């Protein structure tokens, strides 16, 4: 959890305009750092301009050794989104590196 705690601190300090990443809350009101609600703004130009594309980000206990799982909700068409896996995003394991 230390790595995720550092990531949320860095995100709050500086993140791209229009992007959203917020840890969900547990039933007792504490932050659930393993489950985030995220959104990506649409790039200018059709068909994405003006959209805010939501995706949950689910972290495993072994993060940052493995990437988080995420998928667009609802699924959407994009070359980096796998339609056979209901909107899961492809993260290249060749370039994914552990930050911590």
N, CA, C and O atoms as CSV, one atom per row, in Angstrom:
chain,resi,resn,atom,element,x,y,z
A,1,UNK,N,N,0.810,-1.210,0.000
A,1,UNK,CA,C,0.000,0.000,0.000
A,1,UNK,C,C,0.848,1.267,0.000
A,1,UNK,O,O,0.376,2.337,-0.383
A,2,UNK,N,N,2.097,1.143,0.429
A,2,UNK,CA,C,2.947,2.329,0.472
A,2,UNK,C,C,3.064,2.964,-0.911
A,2,UNK,O,O,2.971,4.184,-1.047
A,3,UNK,N,N,3.270,2.137,-1.934
A,3,UNK,CA,C,3.403,2.652,-3.292
A,3,UNK,C,C,2.155,3.384,-3.746
A,3,UNK,O,O,2.253,4.444,-4.364
A,4,UNK,N,N,0.972,2.836,-3.448
A,4,UNK,CA,C,-0.281,3.492,-3.829
A,4,UNK,C,C,-0.496,4.778,-3.040
A,4,UNK,O,O,-1.038,5.748,-3.570
A,5,UNK,N,N,-0.079,4.792,-1.791
A,5,UNK,CA,C,-0.175,6.015,-0.990
A,5,UNK,C,C,0.674,7.116,-1.616
A,5,UNK,O,O,0.244,8.267,-1.687
A,6,UNK,N,N,1.870,6.770,-2.066
A,6,UNK,CA,C,2.737,7.747,-2.724
A,6,UNK,C,C,2.137,8.207,-4.055
A,6,UNK,O,O,2.246,9.379,-4.417
A,7,UNK,N,N,1.509,7.285,-4.778
A,7,UNK,CA,C,0.909,7.639,-6.067
A,7,UNK,C,C,-0.244,8.615,-5.897
A,7,UNK,O,O,-0.366,9.558,-6.679
A,8,UNK,N,N,-1.100,8.411,-4.887
A,8,UNK,CA,C,-2.225,9.333,-4.687
A,8,UNK,C,C,-1.717,10.710,-4.274
A,8,UNK,O,O,-2.296,11.722,-4.668
A,9,UNK,N,N,-0.642,10.762,-3.485
A,9,UNK,CA,C,-0.052,12.055,-3.113
A,9,UNK,C,C,0.476,12.774,-4.346
A,9,UNK,O,O,0.243,13.971,-4.519
A,10,UNK,N,N,1.186,12.046,-5.202
A,10,UNK,CA,C,1.732,12.646,-6.424
A,10,UNK,C,C,0.609,13.090,-7.358
A,10,UNK,O,O,0.701,14.158,-7.964
A,11,UNK,N,N,-0.453,12.286,-7.484
A,11,UNK,CA,C,-1.582,12.622,-8.356
A,11,UNK,C,C,-2.267,13.902,-7.884
A,11,UNK,O,O,-2.600,14.771,-8.690
A,12,UNK,N,N,-2.475,14.010,-6.566
A,12,UNK,CA,C,-3.139,15.209,-6.033
A,12,UNK,C,C,-2.300,16.459,-6.269
A,12,UNK,O,O,-2.839,17.549,-6.460
A,13,UNK,N,N,-0.994,16.297,-6.256
A,13,UNK,CA,C,-0.092,17.430,-6.459
A,13,UNK,C,C,-0.043,17.858,-7.920
A,13,UNK,O,O,0.019,19.052,-8.214
A,14,UNK,N,N,-0.071,16.886,-8.844
A,14,UNK,CA,C,0.064,17.203,-10.266
A,14,UNK,C,C,-0.503,16.072,-11.114
A,14,UNK,O,O,-0.062,14.927,-11.016
A,15,UNK,N,N,-1.491,16.406,-11.953
A,15,UNK,CA,C,-2.043,15.431,-12.896
A,15,UNK,C,C,-2.573,16.170,-14.122
A,15,UNK,O,O,-2.832,17.372,-14.054
A,16,UNK,N,N,-2.738,15.462,-15.246
A,16,UNK,CA,C,-3.203,16.115,-16.469
A,16,UNK,C,C,-4.604,16.704,-16.302
A,16,UNK,O,O,-5.467,16.113,-15.655
A,17,UNK,N,N,-4.809,17.869,-16.893
A,17,UNK,CA,C,-6.097,18.557,-16.822
A,17,UNK,C,C,-7.216,17.671,-17.375
A,17,UNK,O,O,-7.076,17.076,-18.444
A,18,UNK,N,N,-8.312,17.590,-16.646
A,18,UNK,CA,C,-9.482,16.857,-17.098
A,18,UNK,C,C,-9.500,15.387,-16.741
A,18,UNK,O,O,-10.545,14.743,-16.835
A,19,UNK,N,N,-8.360,14.838,-16.331
A,19,UNK,CA,C,-8.298,13.430,-15.947
A,19,UNK,C,C,-8.751,13.281,-14.495
A,19,UNK,O,O,-8.523,14.169,-13.674
A,20,UNK,N,N,-9.392,12.159,-14.186
A,20,UNK,CA,C,-9.906,11.900,-12.842
A,20,UNK,C,C,-9.361,10.563,-12.353
A,20,UNK,O,O,-9.361,9.580,-13.095
A,21,UNK,N,N,-8.901,10.524,-11.114
A,21,UNK,CA,C,-8.484,9.276,-10.462
A,21,UNK,C,C,-8.706,9.450,-8.965
A,21,UNK,O,O,-8.005,10.218,-8.306
A,22,UNK,N,N,-9.695,8.723,-8.437
A,22,UNK,CA,C,-10.076,8.866,-7.037
A,22,UNK,C,C,-10.250,7.482,-6.419
A,22,UNK,O,O,-11.013,6.668,-6.938
A,23,UNK,N,N,-9.551,7.204,-5.313
A,23,UNK,CA,C,-9.789,5.929,-4.634
A,23,UNK,C,C,-11.240,5.865,-4.149
A,23,UNK,O,O,-11.800,6.872,-3.716
A,24,UNK,N,N,-11.840,4.680,-4.225
A,24,UNK,CA,C,-13.196,4.521,-3.708
A,24,UNK,C,C,-13.138,4.492,-2.183
A,24,UNK,O,O,-12.059,4.483,-1.590
A,25,UNK,N,N,-14.317,4.477,-1.559
A,25,UNK,CA,C,-14.375,4.424,-0.101
A,25,UNK,C,C,-14.914,3.078,0.356
A,25,UNK,O,O,-15.802,2.497,-0.267
A,26,UNK,N,N,-14.360,2.603,1.447
A,26,UNK,CA,C,-14.858,1.401,2.107
A,26,UNK,C,C,-16.157,1.743,2.829
A,26,UNK,O,O,-16.446,2.923,3.024
A,27,UNK,N,N,-16.954,0.743,3.234
A,27,UNK,CA,C,-18.201,1.019,3.954
A,27,UNK,C,C,-18.013,1.875,5.210
A,27,UNK,O,O,-18.924,2.604,5.604
A,28,UNK,N,N,-16.832,1.791,5.841
A,28,UNK,CA,C,-16.585,2.584,7.055
A,28,UNK,C,C,-16.107,4.004,6.747
A,28,UNK,O,O,-15.820,4.773,7.664
A,29,UNK,N,N,-16.019,4.357,5.448
A,29,UNK,CA,C,-15.626,5.710,5.056
A,29,UNK,C,C,-14.145,5.894,4.789
A,29,UNK,O,O,-13.740,6.958,4.320
A,30,UNK,N,N,-13.326,4.896,5.069
A,30,UNK,CA,C,-11.895,5.000,4.782
A,30,UNK,C,C,-11.646,4.779,3.291
A,30,UNK,O,O,-12.468,4.179,2.598
A,31,UNK,N,N,-10.499,5.272,2.804
A,31,UNK,CA,C,-10.152,5.106,1.395
A,31,UNK,C,C,-9.774,3.663,1.089
A,31,UNK,O,O,-9.068,3.010,1.858
A,32,UNK,N,N,-10.262,3.180,-0.057
A,32,UNK,CA,C,-9.874,1.861,-0.555
A,32,UNK,C,C,-8.852,2.088,-1.662
A,32,UNK,O,O,-9.222,2.310,-2.814
A,33,UNK,N,N,-7.578,2.034,-1.321
A,33,UNK,CA,C,-6.525,2.317,-2.293
A,33,UNK,C,C,-6.383,1.234,-3.355
A,33,UNK,O,O,-5.656,1.429,-4.329
A,34,UNK,N,N,-7.053,0.106,-3.193
A,34,UNK,CA,C,-6.965,-0.983,-4.168
A,34,UNK,C,C,-7.986,-0.847,-5.298
A,34,UNK,O,O,-7.924,-1.592,-6.275
A,35,UNK,N,N,-8.921,0.093,-5.176
A,35,UNK,CA,C,-9.991,0.259,-6.155
A,35,UNK,C,C,-10.212,1.756,-6.398
A,35,UNK,O,O,-10.647,2.479,-5.501
A,36,UNK,N,N,-9.914,2.210,-7.606
A,36,UNK,CA,C,-10.045,3.628,-7.941
A,36,UNK,C,C,-11.094,3.818,-9.022
A,36,UNK,O,O,-11.284,2.946,-9.870
A,37,UNK,N,N,-11.777,4.957,-8.994
A,37,UNK,CA,C,-12.675,5.368,-10.069
A,37,UNK,C,C,-11.922,6.405,-10.888
A,37,UNK,O,O,-11.491,7.431,-10.361
A,38,UNK,N,N,-11.768,6.133,-12.168
A,38,UNK,CA,C,-10.984,7.005,-13.039
A,38,UNK,C,C,-11.801,7.420,-14.255
A,38,UNK,O,O,-12.791,6.778,-14.605
A,39,UNK,N,N,-11.373,8.497,-14.889
A,39,UNK,CA,C,-12.007,8.950,-16.125
A,39,UNK,C,C,-10.969,9.679,-16.966
A,39,UNK,O,O,-10.100,10.381,-16.451
A,40,UNK,N,N,-11.088,9.491,-18.269
A,40,UNK,CA,C,-10.179,10.104,-19.233
A,40,UNK,C,C,-10.996,11.004,-20.144
A,40,UNK,O,O,-11.994,10.555,-20.709
A,41,UNK,N,N,-10.598,12.278,-20.303
A,41,UNK,CA,C,-11.349,13.156,-21.209
A,41,UNK,C,C,-11.077,12.791,-22.665
A,41,UNK,O,O,-9.984,12.347,-23.015
A,42,UNK,N,N,-12.086,12.986,-23.501
A,42,UNK,CA,C,-11.930,12.720,-24.928
A,42,UNK,C,C,-11.010,13.729,-25.584
A,42,UNK,O,O,-11.052,14.919,-25.273
A,43,UNK,N,N,-10.184,13.248,-26.488
A,43,UNK,CA,C,-9.278,14.102,-27.243
A,43,UNK,C,C,-10.083,14.951,-28.223
A,43,UNK,O,O,-11.145,14.534,-28.684
A,44,UNK,N,N,-9.578,16.133,-28.537
A,44,UNK,CA,C,-10.274,17.006,-29.479
A,44,UNK,C,C,-10.438,16.324,-30.823
A,44,UNK,O,O,-9.534,15.643,-31.306
A,45,UNK,N,N,-11.589,16.513,-31.411
A,45,UNK,CA,C,-11.910,15.913,-32.699
A,45,UNK,C,C,-12.831,14.715,-32.522
A,45,UNK,O,O,-12.794,14.035,-31.496
A,46,UNK,N,N,-13.660,14.465,-33.534
A,46,UNK,CA,C,-14.616,13.358,-33.413
A,46,UNK,C,C,-13.899,12.025,-33.368
A,46,UNK,O,O,-12.786,11.936,-33.886
A,47,UNK,N,N,-14.455,11.005,-32.793
A,47,UNK,CA,C,-15.738,10.967,-32.094
A,47,UNK,C,C,-15.618,11.124,-30.579
A,47,UNK,O,O,-16.618,10.973,-29.878
A,48,UNK,N,N,-14.429,11.421,-30.051
A,48,UNK,CA,C,-14.234,11.421,-28.598
A,48,UNK,C,C,-14.347,12.793,-27.940
A,48,UNK,O,O,-14.506,12.867,-26.721
A,49,UNK,N,N,-14.271,13.880,-28.704
A,49,UNK,CA,C,-14.268,15.218,-28.118
A,49,UNK,C,C,-15.502,15.439,-27.246
A,49,UNK,O,O,-16.623,15.111,-27.635
A,50,UNK,N,N,-15.274,15.998,-26.072
A,50,UNK,CA,C,-16.364,16.301,-25.147
A,50,UNK,C,C,-16.762,15.135,-24.255
A,50,UNK,O,O,-17.538,15.315,-23.317
A,51,UNK,N,N,-16.247,13.950,-24.530
A,51,UNK,CA,C,-16.594,12.789,-23.714
A,51,UNK,C,C,-15.716,12.674,-22.481
A,51,UNK,O,O,-14.598,13.189,-22.450
A,52,UNK,N,N,-16.221,12.006,-21.484
A,52,UNK,CA,C,-15.451,11.660,-20.292
A,52,UNK,C,C,-15.619,10.153,-20.132
A,52,UNK,O,O,-16.697,9.676,-19.777
A,53,UNK,N,N,-14.559,9.415,-20.394
A,53,UNK,CA,C,-14.631,7.968,-20.491
A,53,UNK,C,C,-14.189,7.328,-19.179
A,53,UNK,O,O,-13.033,7.438,-18.771
A,54,UNK,N,N,-15.143,6.655,-18.529
A,54,UNK,CA,C,-14.933,6.117,-17.187
A,54,UNK,C,C,-14.353,4.711,-17.223
A,54,UNK,O,O,-14.681,3.899,-18.088
A,55,UNK,N,N,-13.480,4.449,-16.255
A,55,UNK,CA,C,-12.928,3.115,-16.093
A,55,UNK,C,C,-12.488,2.923,-14.647
A,55,UNK,O,O,-11.819,3.785,-14.078
A,56,UNK,N,N,-12.865,1.789,-14.051
A,56,UNK,CA,C,-12.338,1.475,-12.723
A,56,UNK,C,C,-10.914,0.949,-12.856
A,56,UNK,O,O,-10.555,0.346,-13.867
A,57,UNK,N,N,-10.124,1.180,-11.841
A,57,UNK,CA,C,-8.744,0.700,-11.792
A,57,UNK,C,C,-8.642,-0.188,-10.554
A,57,UNK,O,O,-8.831,0.281,-9.431
A,58,UNK,N,N,-8.342,-1.473,-10.763
A,58,UNK,CA,C,-8.270,-2.432,-9.665
A,58,UNK,C,C,-6.834,-2.900,-9.488
A,58,UNK,O,O,-6.239,-3.473,-10.401
A,59,UNK,N,N,-6.287,-2.654,-8.316
A,59,UNK,CA,C,-4.912,-3.029,-8.008
A,59,UNK,C,C,-4.882,-4.354,-7.259
A,59,UNK,O,O,-5.767,-4.640,-6.453
A,60,UNK,N,N,-3.860,-5.162,-7.529
A,60,UNK,CA,C,-3.660,-6.420,-6.813
A,60,UNK,C,C,-2.714,-6.169,-5.640
A,60,UNK,O,O,-2.059,-5.129,-5.565
A,61,UNK,N,N,-2.657,-7.123,-4.742
A,61,UNK,CA,C,-1.769,-7.006,-3.581
A,61,UNK,C,C,-0.304,-6.891,-3.978
A,61,UNK,O,O,0.496,-6.335,-3.225
A,62,UNK,N,N,0.065,-7.412,-5.162
A,62,UNK,CA,C,1.467,-7.369,-5.579
A,62,UNK,C,C,1.809,-6.147,-6.438
A,62,UNK,O,O,2.851,-6.129,-7.095
A,63,UNK,N,N,0.935,-5.118,-6.441
A,63,UNK,CA,C,1.278,-3.886,-7.141
A,63,UNK,C,C,2.490,-3.281,-6.433
A,63,UNK,O,O,2.463,-3.218,-5.204
A,64,UNK,N,N,3.480,-2.861,-7.063
A,64,UNK,CA,C,3.687,-2.442,-8.423
A,64,UNK,C,C,4.441,-3.471,-9.255
A,64,UNK,O,O,4.951,-3.145,-10.327
A,65,UNK,N,N,4.516,-4.700,-8.779
A,65,UNK,CA,C,5.148,-5.749,-9.575
A,65,UNK,C,C,4.268,-6.181,-10.738
A,65,UNK,O,O,4.764,-6.708,-11.734
A,66,UNK,N,N,2.962,-5.959,-10.615
A,66,UNK,CA,C,2.041,-6.260,-11.709
A,66,UNK,C,C,1.156,-5.039,-11.948
A,66,UNK,O,O,0.858,-4.298,-11.011
A,67,UNK,N,N,0.735,-4.826,-13.193
A,67,UNK,CA,C,-0.074,-3.647,-13.500
A,67,UNK,C,C,-1.492,-3.786,-12.957
A,67,UNK,O,O,-1.957,-4.900,-12.717
A,68,UNK,N,N,-2.184,-2.662,-12.762
A,68,UNK,CA,C,-3.584,-2.734,-12.340
A,68,UNK,C,C,-4.455,-3.240,-13.482
A,68,UNK,O,O,-4.059,-3.199,-14.647
A,69,UNK,N,N,-5.636,-3.713,-13.137
A,69,UNK,CA,C,-6.612,-4.141,-14.140
A,69,UNK,C,C,-7.588,-2.983,-14.337
A,69,UNK,O,O,-8.040,-2.364,-13.373
A,70,UNK,N,N,-7.901,-2.704,-15.590
A,70,UNK,CA,C,-8.855,-1.637,-15.868
A,70,UNK,C,C,-9.627,-1.964,-17.136
A,70,UNK,O,O,-9.128,-2.662,-18.019
A,71,UNK,N,N,-10.848,-1.453,-17.215
A,71,UNK,CA,C,-11.635,-1.599,-18.436
A,71,UNK,C,C,-12.639,-0.461,-18.497
A,71,UNK,O,O,-13.151,-0.003,-17.475
A,72,UNK,N,N,-12.908,-0.019,-19.706
A,72,UNK,CA,C,-13.863,1.065,-19.884
A,72,UNK,C,C,-15.276,0.572,-19.586
A,72,UNK,O,O,-15.643,-0.553,-19.925
A,73,UNK,N,N,-16.056,1.436,-18.947
A,73,UNK,CA,C,-17.460,1.158,-18.664
A,73,UNK,C,C,-18.291,2.339,-19.141
A,73,UNK,O,O,-18.163,3.436,-18.599
A,74,UNK,N,N,-19.140,2.140,-20.143
A,74,UNK,CA,C,-19.339,0.920,-20.918
A,74,UNK,C,C,-18.167,0.696,-21.872
A,74,UNK,O,O,-17.399,1.622,-22.135
A,75,UNK,N,N,-18.021,-0.528,-22.392
A,75,UNK,CA,C,-16.941,-0.803,-23.348
A,75,UNK,C,C,-17.022,0.133,-24.549
A,75,UNK,O,O,-18.113,0.550,-24.939
A,76,UNK,N,N,-15.873,0.464,-25.135
A,76,UNK,CA,C,-15.861,1.337,-26.304
A,76,UNK,C,C,-14.873,0.810,-27.327
A,76,UNK,O,O,-14.001,-0.001,-27.015
A,77,UNK,N,N,-15.029,1.291,-28.564
A,77,UNK,CA,C,-14.111,0.871,-29.613
A,77,UNK,C,C,-12.884,1.761,-29.609
A,77,UNK,O,O,-13.001,2.986,-29.654
A,78,UNK,N,N,-11.712,1.155,-29.557
A,78,UNK,CA,C,-10.437,1.860,-29.654
A,78,UNK,C,C,-9.386,0.797,-29.964
A,78,UNK,O,O,-9.503,-0.329,-29.481
A,79,UNK,N,N,-8.358,1.122,-30.760
A,79,UNK,CA,C,-7.360,0.109,-31.112
A,79,UNK,C,C,-6.623,-0.501,-29.919
A,79,UNK,O,O,-6.127,-1.623,-30.019
A,80,UNK,N,N,-6.540,0.205,-28.803
A,80,UNK,CA,C,-5.847,-0.321,-27.629
A,80,UNK,C,C,-6.786,-0.959,-26.612
A,80,UNK,O,O,-6.373,-1.287,-25.500
A,81,UNK,N,N,-8.043,-1.134,-26.991
A,81,UNK,CA,C,-9.015,-1.761,-26.105
A,81,UNK,C,C,-9.429,-3.082,-26.728
A,81,UNK,O,O,-9.811,-3.134,-27.897
A,82,UNK,N,N,-9.351,-4.136,-25.955
A,82,UNK,CA,C,-9.631,-5.484,-26.460
A,82,UNK,C,C,-11.130,-5.781,-26.394
A,82,UNK,O,O,-11.670,-5.941,-25.299
A,83,UNK,N,N,-11.817,-5.859,-27.545
A,83,UNK,CA,C,-13.262,-6.116,-27.511
A,83,UNK,C,C,-13.607,-7.508,-26.989
A,83,UNK,O,O,-14.686,-7.701,-26.430
A,84,UNK,N,N,-12.723,-8.468,-27.159
A,84,UNK,CA,C,-13.025,-9.826,-26.703
A,84,UNK,C,C,-12.956,-9.958,-25.188
A,84,UNK,O,O,-13.404,-10.961,-24.633
A,85,UNK,N,N,-12.403,-8.963,-24.517
A,85,UNK,CA,C,-12.306,-9.004,-23.058
A,85,UNK,C,C,-13.169,-7.918,-22.427
A,85,UNK,O,O,-12.837,-7.412,-21.355
A,86,UNK,N,N,-14.256,-7.558,-23.069
A,86,UNK,CA,C,-15.223,-6.574,-22.578
A,86,UNK,C,C,-14.593,-5.245,-22.181
A,86,UNK,O,O,-14.899,-4.705,-21.118
A,87,UNK,N,N,-13.722,-4.720,-23.020
A,87,UNK,CA,C,-13.198,-3.387,-22.800
A,87,UNK,C,C,-11.913,-3.295,-22.018
A,87,UNK,O,O,-11.515,-2.191,-21.649
A,88,UNK,N,N,-11.238,-4.405,-21.743
A,88,UNK,CA,C,-9.966,-4.330,-21.021
A,88,UNK,C,C,-8.923,-3.607,-21.854
A,88,UNK,O,O,-8.878,-3.768,-23.074
A,89,UNK,N,N,-8.093,-2.821,-21.210
A,89,UNK,CA,C,-7.059,-2.052,-21.881
A,89,UNK,C,C,-5.787,-2.882,-21.957
A,89,UNK,O,O,-5.406,-3.539,-20.988
A,90,UNK,N,N,-5.138,-2.848,-23.106
A,90,UNK,CA,C,-3.866,-3.554,-23.276
A,90,UNK,C,C,-2.747,-2.721,-22.654
A,90,UNK,O,O,-2.570,-1.554,-23.004
A,91,UNK,N,N,-2.006,-3.311,-21.748
A,91,UNK,CA,C,-0.813,-2.677,-21.200
A,91,UNK,C,C,0.354,-3.558,-21.616
A,91,UNK,O,O,0.398,-4.740,-21.276
A,92,UNK,N,N,1.286,-2.990,-22.340
A,92,UNK,CA,C,2.400,-3.783,-22.855
A,92,UNK,C,C,3.301,-4.217,-21.705
A,92,UNK,O,O,3.913,-3.386,-21.034
A,93,UNK,N,N,3.375,-5.519,-21.487
A,93,UNK,CA,C,4.211,-6.028,-20.401
A,93,UNK,C,C,5.690,-5.821,-20.689
A,93,UNK,O,O,6.518,-5.932,-19.785
A,94,UNK,N,N,6.030,-5.521,-21.939
A,94,UNK,CA,C,7.433,-5.269,-22.285
A,94,UNK,C,C,7.894,-3.917,-21.752
A,94,UNK,O,O,9.078,-3.736,-21.470
A,95,UNK,N,N,6.973,-2.970,-21.611
A,95,UNK,CA,C,7.349,-1.627,-21.176
A,95,UNK,C,C,6.889,-1.315,-19.759
A,95,UNK,O,O,7.285,-0.285,-19.214
A,96,UNK,N,N,6.067,-2.164,-19.136
A,96,UNK,CA,C,5.614,-1.915,-17.777
A,96,UNK,C,C,6.765,-2.161,-16.822
A,96,UNK,O,O,7.375,-3.231,-16.834
A,97,UNK,N,N,7.062,-1.173,-15.997
A,97,UNK,CA,C,8.133,-1.338,-15.022
A,97,UNK,C,C,7.647,-0.954,-13.637
A,97,UNK,O,O,6.794,-0.080,-13.481
A,98,UNK,N,N,8.187,-1.602,-12.661
A,98,UNK,CA,C,7.876,-1.315,-11.274
A,98,UNK,C,C,8.566,-0.010,-10.886
A,98,UNK,O,O,9.774,0.136,-11.076
A,99,UNK,N,N,7.804,0.937,-10.343
A,99,UNK,CA,C,8.354,2.236,-9.970
A,99,UNK,C,C,9.040,2.164,-8.616
A,99,UNK,O,O,10.005,2.891,-8.378
A,100,UNK,N,N,8.566,1.307,-7.728
A,100,UNK,CA,C,9.088,1.263,-6.362
A,100,UNK,C,C,9.930,0.041,-6.135
A,100,UNK,O,O,10.450,-0.155,-5.037
